[in-house]
Amino acid sequence: MICQFLTHTVDINRNNLIQKLATKDILSPGERHKIKEQRTVGTKMSSLITAMRDKSAAEFESFLTTLSETGQPSLVHVVWQALLTVGKTGQNPLQSVCGKKVYYGHPIR
């Protein structure tokens, strides 16, 4: 749910989000390059979410902080409320669900 929400709502071009994430060492130079080389906004977002999935909880929190700093605080609020609701604070929620098929809220193995 959080992956899909972020993929469809983050404005990747707003206030140079990718550059700010790279400057804060949230994205490596290779990750930044891979995202920048994508042709469409949708594939750029998918690439960003894929990169963020492998990050630590602290890096995910820095990602949310950067979203807020780039003028997207309402997205951050929604993500935090969702995390508090499902009790996923203190970890990167993208690691537990994104990229896995889910059936009625449970990952399919």
Summary of the structure (lengths in Angstrom):
residues: 109
radius of gyration: 13.4
end to end distance: 18.1
largest distance: 39.2
contacts: 290
relative contact order: 0.18
helix: 65%
strand: 4%
